[in-house]
Amino acid sequence: MSPAAAEGPVVAVTGAGQGIGRALARAFAGQGARVVVSDIDTASCTAVANELQTLGVPADVTHAEHCTALVERTVAEFGHLDVMICNAGIMQLKPLLELDGKDWDRMLGVNVKGSFLTLQAAARRMLSQPPLAEGRPRGKILMMASIAGRSGAGPIAAVIPHYRASKAAVISLTQSAAVAFAPQITVNAICPGLVETDMWQRMDRDWSALQGVPRGQAWQQRVAAVPMGRAQTPDDVADLAMFLASPAADYMTGQSINIDGGLMMS
């Protein structure tokens, strides 16, 4: 690792084995941050950590002890934790009347409880450490929400009610944590739209099947509604995350920011 990288901020990313999380880890590492990669999938966690030549910590965010261990190993390796990105999450398409309690518990367990436990473990550490620099907060926490947690969401809303509820809860949790930890820690949420990842490919497969249309058609219909004229890339999300983690965003907290090519405007 170069001297510049050795002096960079310490950033931990959950769900970093694929998709948006992997893009986040790569983007921060590319800007000289010391990145800790975490994922429930040990193989993908190790692969991304090896690629970035950094620490990988497999963790199931639904267990408090795993979240605490992630923070402790980060601090043991790098001395402190500057930015925690609570990105780990799951998705499922299923009509409302076909959902059962297990579907609901699993979705909110990972997306809401997992985000809460990760945030809590990170905040406990950040509150005990000195500010990032004079006049700056002691740390930053970024939550991964979604425009699905907002109003509307179009026809897909009927088959992702538990996912939408989970992301609405993440937005609410972001606001509560921002109040609880200000001014020592900033807490903001990112709300992506149609991000072209393996997760969305699986969603397209399932949604196309529910609609009885050829695979790929549901995705194309959604992308056609994006004012910017294309699907979102994980790098689009990473660019916003790097801004929120930077000194330029030190006065922002409690915000949930749409980055969706104009699908939702406010």
Secondary structure as the mmCIF struct_conf table of DSSP 4:
data_model
#
loop_
_struct_conf.conf_type_id
_struct_conf.id
_struct_conf.beg_label_comp_id
_struct_conf.beg_label_asym_id
_struct_conf.beg_label_seq_id
_struct_conf.end_label_comp_id
_struct_conf.end_label_asym_id
_struct_conf.end_label_seq_id
HELX_RH_AL_P HELX_RH_AL_P1 PRO A 3 ALA A 6
TURN_TY1_P TURN_TY1_P1 GLU A 7 GLU A 7
BEND BEND1 GLY A 8 GLY A 8
HELX_LH_PP_P HELX_LH_PP_P1 PRO A 9 PRO A 9
STRN STRN1 VAL A 10 VAL A 13
TURN_TY1_P TURN_TY1_P2 THR A 14 GLY A 17
BEND BEND2 GLN A 18 GLN A 18
HELX_RH_AL_P HELX_RH_AL_P2 GLY A 19 GLY A 30
TURN_TY1_P TURN_TY1_P3 GLN A 31 GLY A 32
STRN STRN2 ARG A 34 VAL A 37
BEND BEND3 ILE A 40 ASP A 41
HELX_RH_AL_P HELX_RH_AL_P3 THR A 42 LEU A 52
TURN_TY1_P TURN_TY1_P4 GLN A 53 GLN A 53
BEND BEND4 THR A 54 THR A 54
STRN STRN3 LEU A 55 GLY A 56
TURN_TY1_P TURN_TY1_P5 VAL A 61 THR A 62
BEND BEND5 HIS A 63 HIS A 63
HELX_RH_AL_P HELX_RH_AL_P4 ALA A 64 PHE A 78
BEND BEND6 GLY A 79 GLY A 79
STRN STRN4 VAL A 83 CYS A 86
HELX_RH_3T_P HELX_RH_3T_P1 LEU A 96 GLU A 98
HELX_RH_AL_P HELX_RH_AL_P5 GLY A 101 LEU A 108
HELX_RH_PI_P HELX_RH_PI_P1 GLY A 109 LYS A 113
HELX_RH_AL_P HELX_RH_AL_P6 GLY A 114 MET A 126
TURN_TY1_P TURN_TY1_P6 LEU A 127 SER A 128
BEND BEND7 GLN A 129 GLN A 129
BEND BEND8 LEU A 132 ALA A 133
TURN_TY1_P TURN_TY1_P7 GLU A 134 GLY A 135
BEND BEND9 ARG A 136 ARG A 136
BEND BEND10 ARG A 138 ARG A 138
STRN STRN5 GLY A 139 MET A 144
HELX_RH_3T_P HELX_RH_3T_P2 ILE A 147 GLY A 149
BEND BEND11 ARG A 150 SER A 151
HELX_RH_3T_P HELX_RH_3T_P3 GLY A 154 VAL A 159
HELX_RH_AL_P HELX_RH_AL_P7 PRO A 161 PHE A 181
TURN_TY1_P TURN_TY1_P8 ALA A 182 GLN A 184
STRN STRN6 ILE A 185 PRO A 192
BEND BEND12 LEU A 194 LEU A 194
STRN STRN7 VAL A 195 VAL A 195
BEND BEND13 THR A 197 THR A 197
HELX_RH_AL_P HELX_RH_AL_P8 ASP A 198 GLN A 211
TURN_TY1_P TURN_TY1_P9 GLY A 212 GLY A 212
TURN_TY1_P TURN_TY1_P10 ARG A 215 GLY A 216
HELX_RH_AL_P HELX_RH_AL_P9 GLN A 217 ALA A 224
TURN_TY1_P TURN_TY1_P11 ALA A 225 ALA A 225
TURN_TY1_P TURN_TY1_P12 PRO A 227 MET A 228
BEND BEND14 GLY A 229 ARG A 230
STRN STRN8 GLN A 232 GLN A 232
HELX_RH_AL_P HELX_RH_AL_P10 PRO A 234 ALA A 245
BEND BEND15 SER A 246 SER A 246
HELX_RH_3T_P HELX_RH_3T_P4 PRO A 247 ALA A 249
TURN_TY1_P TURN_TY1_P13 ASP A 250 TYR A 251
BEND BEND16 GLY A 254 GLY A 254
STRN STRN9 SER A 256 ILE A 259
BEND BEND17 ASP A 260 ASP A 260
TURN_TY1_P TURN_TY1_P14 GLY A 261 GLY A 262
BEND BEND18 LEU A 263 MET A 264
#
